[in-house]
Amino acid sequence: MRNLTYYVATTLDGFIAASDGTFDVFPVEGDHIEMIFKEYPDTLPGVGRRMLGIDPPNTNFDTVLMGRATYEVPGAGPSPYPHLRQYVVSSTVRDTPPDVEVVADDVLGKVRELKAEDGLGIWLCGGGKLAASLLPEIDELVLKVNPVVLGRGIPLFDGEFPAARFTLEGTRVFESGVAVMTYRNSAA
């Protein structure tokens, strides 16, 4: 069975983006970036991979699941992760390229179906509402905690859900001030 991993950048006060959906407060330079390139190259968007002239193999994920706002991030293009199977959870998104599938209902059913397949992991890319709705299916959290406080914005988990306990599996702190914290769902 495949894992669903919520791999996301967050602020110290638990926001994955500003209120307007932007996330330019997160540092894009520093020694934590080297870790992303080495350990999570599959999470780099297609446009970034092209700009850097790299095409590393997928090491963690072969599938990405994202909410509408994450899918519609400016500059990402209509197929933001062409090296992954792409799913957008939305009841309003209509026109997508053939390599992007829209999931309009029964998201939990779709995630359970994807987890039952063979392959690499499933990356929950964002956003907070989707993460809250999928919390029972999230096997792992990989939080890139950035040394930033926003005060308000899009929360890491946005919505009502039952309490869930996660077990800390690892912590790495980088000179950039970013801490990468890995947790495993205690019920998984």
Order of alpha helices (4+ residues) and beta strands (2+ residues): beta-beta-alpha-alpha-beta-alpha-beta-beta-alpha-beta-alpha-beta-beta-beta-beta
